Amino acid sequence: MRTTRVTAAALLAAAALTLTACGGETAKTGSVTQISGGQNSAKAATVLDRPFNKPDLVLTDTTGKPWNLREQTKGKPTLIYFGYTHCPDVCPLTMSNIAVAKKALPQADQDNLQVVFVTTDPERDTPESLGAWLQAQDPSFIGLTGDFAAIQTAARTLGIGIEAAKKDDNGNVVSMHGAQVIAFSPKTDEGYVLYGEGTTVDDYTKDLPKLVKGETP
């Protein structure tokens, strides 16, 4: 088995075109299928030939203070995910899988790993509500909220498409977003590995020891 490799350009052209409606079906805004690792791949990890730069993004954390993504994750292994707290399935499962896998790491690596959850529904995900939601997942997880346009722009630089939250035909408010997790290397601060929504606890458990060292899983 070998890790899938794709270019960042391919992801920007394809992954951003596929959005997931939490609690619903996958919705495509284009004709290109999402490129990601998953349960049907040889490995969950998709290693990028051309890594992504870390977004230049300053948002508000769960304490209500400004949080600079580049500055405060510099030199640290970092996982970034865009989602929202009212999601009934994909978002909580993704965060739960990472939280469980993280506990298998040595304590020093757990302390060093940064897991950043950026809301795609900032109107409802206030610092307080986001903090309470993440507390149930892992108290060390970082939650960020703020200006939707800034969040959307940052996500797009990583090949992740998101749309503003809106009501569906049943009157439920849903946030359409790409379900990828991007891993950033502590050596280069670049996003070099991508995981799709089919990634399991076992997948993360196997890969995190390498990711925290900036190695290729």
LINJOMO-V371732 format. One record per residue. N is the residue number from 1. SS is DSSP state (H for helix, E for strand, - for the rest). OMEGA is omega in whole degrees, 0 to 359 (* if undefined). Layout:
n: {N/N}
ss: {SS/SS}
omega: {OMEGA/OMEGA}
//
This chain:
n: {1/2/3/4/5/6/7/8/9/10/11/12/13/14/15/16/17/18/19/20/21/22/23/24/25/26/27/28/29/30/31/32/33/34/35/36/37/38/39/40/41/42/43/44/45/46/47/48/49/50/51/52/53/54/55/56/57/58/59/60/61/62/63/64/65/66/67/68/69/70/71/72/73/74/75/76/77/78/79/80/81/82/83/84/85/86/87/88/89/90/91/92/93/94/95/96/97/98/99/100/101/102/103/104/105/106/107/108/109/110/111/112/113/114/115/116/117/118/119/120/121/122/123/124/125/126/127/128/129/130/131/132/133/134/135/136/137/138/139/140/141/142/143/144/145/146/147/148/149/150/151/152/153/154/155/156/157/158/159/160/161/162/163/164/165/166/167/168/169/170/171/172/173/174/175/176/177/178/179/180/181/182/183/184/185/186/187/188/189/190/191/192/193/194/195/196/197/198/199/200/201/202/203/204/205/206/207/208/209/210/211/212/213/214/215/216/217}
ss: {-/-/-/E/E/E/-/H/H/H/H/H/H/H/H/H/H/E/E/E/E/-/-/-/-/E/E/E/-/-/-/-/-/-/-/-/-/-/-/-/-/-/-/-/-/E/E/E/E/E/E/E/E/-/-/-/-/E/E/E/-/-/-/-/-/E/E/E/H/H/H/H/-/-/-/-/-/E/E/E/E/E/E/-/-/-/-/-/-/H/H/H/H/H/H/H/H/H/H/H/H/H/-/-/-/-/H/H/H/H/H/H/-/E/E/E/E/E/E/-/-/-/-/-/-/-/H/H/H/H/H/H/H/H/H/H/H/-/-/-/-/E/E/E/E/-/-/H/H/H/H/H/H/H/H/H/H/-/-/-/-/E/-/-/-/E/E/-/-/-/-/-/E/E/-/E/E/-/-/-/E/E/E/E/-/-/-/-/-/E/E/E/E/E/E/-/-/-/-/-/H/H/H/H/H/H/H/H/H/H/H/-/-/-/-/-/-}
omega: {178/180/177/177/175/179/176/180/179/179/179/181/188/186/181/182/181/182/178/172/181/181/181/181/176/181/180/174/177/184/183/181/179/176/180/172/180/185/181/180/176/174/180/185/170/182/184/176/177/184/177/169/178/182/175/192/175/181/181/181/186/175/180/182/176/182/183/185/182/185/189/173/183/178/180/173/188/172/180/180/177/180/180/190/180/177/183/187/190/184/180/179/179/180/179/179/179/181/180/180/181/182/179/180/170/186/181/179/175/182/183/183/177/176/187/177/180/183/173/182/186/180/179/181/176/177/182/183/178/179/180/181/181/178/180/179/178/184/181/180/182/178/181/177/181/184/184/182/179/179/181/179/180/180/182/178/178/180/181/179/173/177/179/180/179/181/175/183/179/179/179/177/180/178/179/182/172/187/183/169/179/177/180/183/174/181/186/185/178/178/188/180/180/176/178/185/178/182/185/174/180/178/180/180/179/188/186/179/178/182/181/178/181/180/179/181/*}
//
